[in-house]
């Protein structure tokens, strides 16, 4: 089990306090990157999933990661958050080398991975509480936090229903609660709005905006360009395991929409040829 509550809370609060102090003092010096990858590589057999990928996420940013299916987004995020060991390269979280000091790096991270497997025979409140306890929080701290998260995310009415019986959207929300319960300094969320109803999506977006405004850093991977363009102040387009372009959302969009820029860089095309047989049938 991780070290006690002091380490988990201390690292996150120190990181966010440093950002807030810099903002109040009006300093223009660039803060240390919240998340930085250098030459990240991962292969699966002959398939190169991530190819010497460099990325720098500024502290306090709302950062979007977009790319076509199979571009390497999930693999990159898994390596960046200590879930998958890279073949080469380095990852730093607030200057801490993830693979040299994994406990210290993970204390700063809240992670919502894609296809997360968890203890789904617990109900929502039990799962979020258990996640907080695993993070080293004292029970008298984690229970009120877990209760509040479950209520805010609209899961309280599920009562004692176990997570295995949740809908896809409900599972997404409870796993998000697990990522946030220890109050990390960086949230790394893979498709956080997928399968979530519009009201819950708005709630989650407000929570994430408030978190970023308080000095936290949010990294989201999504296929919904309009959502990324509306929420994120920075964005990176990843293709074939590399960063095609990265910067502020306005810079990356380059005078158009993010979707137009994405299509231009990725070089995709809409294919409908050969489906003449796809017609309503009277049989």
Secondary structure, 3 states (H helix, E strand, C coil): CCCCHHHHHHHHHHHHHHHHHHHHHCCCCCCCCCEEEEEEEEEECCEEEEEEEEEEECCCCEEEEECCCCCCHHHHHHHHCCCCCCCEEEEEECCEECCCCHHHHHHCEEEECCCCCCCCCCEHHHHHHHHHHHCCCCHHHHHHHHHHHHHHCCCHHHCCCEHHHCCHHHHHHHHHHHHHCCCCCEEEEECCCCCCCHHHHHHHHHHHHHHHHCCCEEEEECCCHHHHHHHCCEEEEEECCEEEEEEEHHHHHCCCCHHHHHHHHHCCCCCCCCCCCCCCCCC
